[in-house]
Amino acid sequence: MVVGLSGGVILVVYLIERLRGHAMDNGWYVLLFVVLFILGASFMVWKDEHGKVAVLTIKLEKQKAPKLDARFDVSVVAPAGEKNESSMVIISANIYV
């Protein structure tokens, strides 16, 4: 499809230049074809990927998000050492998905 579009534009440019009596160098035809081919191919790839993202977004919205619940049950602080130089902290937690 991209080649047909690029070729169609080239044909239109060719016909217009022939009707106006102005000749364009062949290198410009090649450059025009390549630029139009790249633009058309880029658009088609973007269109396909955009459609995939839309489908995946709908699927993601339908999925239930996991609920995370955290509960801290016990927290104990106890002095350690002869002169209470340091402390020991123990935290017990449960995480539910």
PyMOL commands that set and color helices and strands:
alter all, ss='L'
color gray80, all
select helices_A, chain A and resi 2-20+26-62
alter helices_A, ss='H'
color red, helices_A
select strands_A, chain A and resi 69-80+86-96
alter strands_A, ss='S'
color yellow, strands_A
deselect
rebuild
show_as cartoon
